Amino acid sequence: MTSTREEKGNIAASVREIVPAPPANLGAQWRVCAALLAAWLTVLAFILPYDPDEAVYKIIATGIVHGKWPYHDLFDHKPPLIYLWYLPGGLGASIEFERVLAALMVAATLPVVALLARRWLSGRQASLAVVAYTLLMANPFMLAKANTEAFLLLPLLASLAVGSPVLAGALLGIAVMTKPVAIVFAPVLVLLWRKDTWRVAIGGSLVCLAVSLPFLPIWRDYWDANVSFNLTYGHNLGYENGLASLFIPNLVVLIGALPLWASALIGLFWQRRALLWLWLACGVVSVKATGLDWGHDYALLAPPAALFAAIGLERILQRRAVALALGVVGALVVALIVVVLPWSGARPQQAMLDTIHTAKGEVYVLGDRTYLYAYADRQPERRFFYSVPLVARRDWGEAMRQQLIACPPALIVIPKHIVFPVDWEDDIKAIYTTQTEYDDGLVLTQPMVPCVGRDSPR
């Protein structure tokens, strides 16, 4: 028995390709980087405008606190654990508080990245990887808000670092139940654990089952939101730009950390380790899986990219001219961020928010700008309180159109610059007697037919 355990230990060590430890100051380095990253993301938490997703998560969490079922009473298509992370918001904490919590979660990934870099890189590459990862995550055009990636990064990275296959699977399960796209990293765990992959599957399955069991009373709505709708959403909305979108990066995210992405490309030519290539490939798939290419999607690509960037940076630093050129580009990127950030913090027009906040009766936002609910401190009442499900599922959209016409809210907001507009806005405008134009949208009040005794729309 002892020899068998020793043999498994040797196999695990070889699979992880552990290399000699980096310089002793790596521990101090990641602590400094974690503190700086947390401080920077906390500053951004109070500068950047609210994101529609952040508002949705807070709305669902608030509904849970008040006894409403996610998926059944308030619809969204994200797994349950993201609403658990937003429980402070549901209890009344601000979105800024959630962002600070997210910043701490992101900063907590630094020691895990340092550990993985120590295992899979050599010499000063590990130190460079920690710095590269910190700078990639500091990109304000990527993960600077309380998006799902901020909460799933820690369990996802920890699943690659722990020494137990069951625990690795459980951590991956936590990540998946925060955002399903985390499952694309399962091949990395398969390569790490090989014959023990079945133990990984058990750990992940147990977590997914434990998280799903409380939703048995509404299992059909739970399945429709997390499985059926997501398949429809990806098919109908995610890939509408065609296959070309799969090969075009988000240019804003790219420019926000251009020297590091360039270093990662250079590192591709000097790294032959299959495990790192697989991890990077999974990161690319995670970014492109939805076909929408949002900036925060790139956060899951940042850890493997940082390791490749470290390899590239080591080569670059050996050539002064190239290093100088890269430094100049980096300085220009920082200057661009300094110029652009003050302009990215605009919130909706206060006059419109005051109108929404003080309205008597139901408020409904006809569009995907759900942050209007959060800014105006109003909780929606209808199941489909934003336009994404109404656009992805035309039958739901038609049902909601009929419900709004038959029983119109006291106030409807039709925001400008909607990503997912419905094609029946004019039908709704026609049933209101007062339309007030604001810079950020149109506010409809005084419906021709009052709504009395409405049940929760299904």
N, C-alpha and C positions, 0 to 999 in steps of 0.2 A: 504493500500500500504506500509506504514512504517513497519508494523509488518511483512509483507512478505519479505521485504528487510532484516530486522533483522534476520528473520528465515534463509534466504539464507546465510547470513554472518556467522551464527552459524554453518550451514552445511559445508560451505567452510573451516571454522576453524577446524572442527572435521575431515574432509577429509584429510587435510594437517597434521593432528596430531601434531599441534604446541605444543612444550614443553617450559618450562621456559628458558629464555635467559641464555647463557653461561656466563662465566666471562667477565667483561667489557673490558678486554684487547684483545678480539678476533679481534676487528677492527684493532688495531695496529699490531696484529700478521699477519693477511692476507696481510697487506700492506708490511711488511718486507718480507714475503714469496714471494709475487708477484714481488718485486724488485729483490730479489735474483734469482728467477726463470727466469725472463726476462734477467738478466745479464748473467746467465749461458747459456741459449739458444742462446744469442747473440754471446758469445764466440764460441759455437759450430757451429754457422752459417759460421764462417770463417775457420773452421777446417775440417769439414766433406766434402767429395766429393759430387758432384752434383748427384741428383737422377734422373732417367729417367723421372719420372712423372713431376718433377719440370721443366725440359726442355720442355716437351710437352705443359704444361700450358703457359709457356713463349712464345713458338712458336705460339700457337693459339692466344694469346693476341696480339702479334706483328702483326699477320695477320689481326686481327680485326682492329687495328689502321690503317693498310694500305688498308682497304676496302675489305678484304676477309671474306667470311662467314665461321664460324666454322661449322663442319659437312659436308658442301657442297664443299668448296675449300680446307680446311685442316681438315682431319678427326680426331676426338677423340670421346670417348663415355662417357664423363662426362657432367653433367648439366651446364648450362650457367654461373651460379654465380661464379664458380671457376675461370673463365676467367676474371670476373669483379674484383675479389680479386687480380688477376695478372696483372691488367691494368698498374700499375707502370712499371712492367717488359716489357709490350708491348710498353711503351713509352720510353724505353731505360734503365730503372733501372736494376741493376744486380740481379741475383738469391740471392746473399747475402742480398741485400736490402729486397727482398721478405721474406727471412728467419727472418730478424729482425722484419718486420711487423707481421709475424706469431708468433714470440716470444711475442710481445706485446699483440696479440690477446689471446694467451694462458694465459699470466699473468693476463689478464683482467677477466679470469674466476674465479680467486681466491675469489673475494667478493661474487660471486654467490654460489660457493661451501660452503663458510662460512655461507651464509644465509640458504642454504638447510640443512647443518649440524646442525645449531641452531634449525631448525624446527623439525628435525627428530631424533636427538640424544639428550643426556642429559649430564649435568655436563661438565667434561673436555673432554668428547668424541668429542665434537665439535672442540676443539682446536687440538686434536690429528688428527682429520679428515683433517684439513687444512694442517698440517705438512705432513701427509701421502700422500695427493694428490700432494703436491709440490714435494715430493721426487719421486713419481711415474712418474710425468711428466718430471722430470729432468733426467730420465733414457735415456742416449744417444742412446740406441738401440731401442727406441720406437719412440717418436715423437720429433726429433731434427732437422727436416727440414720443408720446407714450403709445407707439404702435405695437402690434403683437410681437414683432421681432425682438423688441427690447426685453420682453419677458420670457421668450423661449430660447434665447441665445445661451443663457447659463445652463439650463438642463441639457440642451443639445450638445454643447461643448463638453460638459461634464460626462455625458454618455461615452465620449471618446477617451476619457482620461481614467475612469474608474477601473478597478481590478476585478470586478465581478460581472459576468455576462448578464445575470438576472437584473442587477442594479443598472447596468448600461441600458438594457431594454426598458426598464421602468422609467429611466430619465428620458429616453427617447419618447416613450408614451406620454409623458408630461408635456414635452415639446409638441407632439402631434395634437394633443387635446387642447393646445393653445392656438396652433395653426397647423392645419393638415399637411401643408407643403413640407413640413419637417420630415415626413416619411421618406422623402427622396434621398435622405442621408443614410438610410438603412443599409445600402450596399457597403458603406465604409465599416459599419459594425460587422457585417458579414465577413469582410476581409480581415478584420481584426481578430474575430473569434472563431471563424471557420467551423470546426467540428462542434463548437459550443453555441452555434447560432440559434439552435432550438431553445436554449436557455434565454437568449436575448428575446426571442419571440414570446416566450412565456412571460417575461417581465413586462414587456410592452403591452401584451394582451390583457394582463391583470389590471394594469393602470387604466387602459381604455374602458374595460368592463366596469371597473369601480366608479369611474367618472360618469358612465352612461346609465348605470342602474337607477339613480334617482329620477331619471326621466321616463321610466316605464309608464307612469300614468298618461303621458303624452307622447308615447313612443312614435306614433305616426308623424306628428309634427316635427319631432326631433330628427327622424330619418329624412323626412322631406327637406328640412333645412340644411342638414349637414352632408347629405349624400345626393339626393335627387336634384335639389336646386343648384348645388355647386357644380354638378355636371352640366346642367342647363346653362348656368351662368358662364362657365368657361367656354361652352360651345357657341352661345349666342352673342356674348359680349367680349370675351377675352381675346379672340383671334380675328376680330372683324377687320384688322389692318393687314391680314394675310401673313404668309410665311416670312415676308421681309422683316417684320417686327421682331422675329426670333434672332436676327443677326445684327440688329441695330441697338447699341447700348443707349441707356439714358444719358444724354450728353451733359445734363446739369450735374448728375452724380459723378460723371467722368471728369469734368472740369474741376469740380470741387476738391479732388484729390489727384490731379493729373500726374504729378511726379511719382506717386506711389503705384498707380495703375501701370505707368510706363515701366517702373522697376519690376513689377510683377511679370510683365511681358518678357523682359530680359531674363528674369529668373527661370522662365519656361525652358530656355535653351540650355540651362545648366543643371536642371533637376531631373533625375531619372527614377526616383522612387515611386513605384506604382501607387502606393497608398495615398501620397500627396496629390498625384494626378487624379485619382478617383475622387478624393475629397473636393478638389477644385471643380471637377466635372459636375458633381452633385450640386455644388454651389451655383453653377451656371444654370443648371436645370431648375433649381429652386427659384431663381430670378425670373426665368422665362415661363414657368409652369402655368401661370394664369393668363399669359399673353398681354397683360396690362402694363408691366414694366414700371411700376411705381418706384420712387426713390428708395423707400424703406425696404423694398424687397432685396436690395443689394447688401443689406446688413448680414445676411446669411452667407454671402460670398466673401465678405471681408476677412474672416479668420484664415481660410486657406490662401486667399490672395496675399495676406500679410506675410505668410511663410515664404511664398514665392517672391514677394517684394524684398524680403530680407536677403535672399540669395542674389537677387539682382543688385541690391544696394551694395552688397559686399564687393561685387565686380565693379560697380560704378565708382566706388570710393578708391579703387586702385588706379583710376584714371582721373587726374585732377581736372582736366578740361571738361570732361563729361559731367563730373560731380558739380563743377561750377555752373555749367549750363542748367543742370537739373535744379540747383539751388535758386537760380534766377527765375526759372519757371515756377518754383514753389513760392517765391516771394510775390510774383505776379498773381498767383492764385489767392494767397492770403489777402493781398490788396483788393482783389475782386470781391472776396467775401466781406471784407470790411465795408466796401461801398454798397454792396447789394443788401446786406442784412437789415439795415435800418428801413429799407423800403419793403421788406417782406413781413413786417410786423403790423400791417394795417388790419384793424378789426372792422366789422360791418358798421355802417353809419349809425351813430347813436340815436338819432331821431327815429329810425325804423325800429331799433331794438326797444326803445321806450314804448313805442306803439304796440309791439308784440307783447312786451312784459305786462303792460297795464290792461290788455284786452280782457273783457269779461266773456267767459265762455271758452269753447274749444279753439285751440290754435293748431293749424296744420301747415306744414312746409311741403309744397308740391315740387319736389326736386331732391337733389342729393346733398344740398348744403345743410346738413343736419346740425352743424355748429350753431345755426341760428337759434335752435332750441336752447343750447347751452348758454350762449351769450345773453339771451333774454330770460334765462332761468324759468323755462316752461317745460313741463313734461308732456309729451304727446299722449294721446288717448287711443289712437287707432292701432290695429295690429301692424298694418303696413304704413309706417310713418315716414318713409322716404322712398325715392323713386326707383332704386336699383331693382328690387324684386318685381316692380310693376313693369319695368322695361324688359327684363329678362324673361318674365312669364306674362305673355299677352293676355292670358285668361285671367290672371290676377289683376292686371292693369284694367281690363274691361270691367271686372267686378268692382274695383275701387272707384272707377269713373261713375258707375251707376250709383254707388253708395254715396259719393260726395254730392251728386246731383239731387238724390232723393233726400239726403239729410246733410246739408252743407254746414261746415264748421262756422263759428262766429267770425273767424279771421283765417284767411289763407295767404300764405306768402309764396310768390313765384319768383325765386331768386334768379339773378342773371348768372351767366357763365356756368351753366349746368353741364356736367359731363354726361349724365344720363337723363335727358329730357323725355317726358311723355309727349305723345303726339295729339293729346286731346286737351291742351291748355285752354284753347278758345271755348270749349264746351263749359269749362268751369268759370271762366271770366264772364260768360253770358248770364250766369245766375246771380251775380252780385251787382248791387246798385252803385257801390262806391269803390273806385280804384285809385289808389294813391301811389304815385311813382317816386321811388327813392333811387339813390345811386346804385344800391346793391340789389334792387328788385322791385317787384310790384306787390303791394299789399291790398287784398280784396276784403271789404267789410260790408255789412248789411246785406245778407243773402235775401233773395226774394221770398224764399220759403224757409221759415225757421225749422230747426231740427229739435224735436222733443222726444224724450224717451228712447234714445238710440241705444241698442245693444252693441257690444263690441263687435266690429265687423270681422268676418272670417274670410 
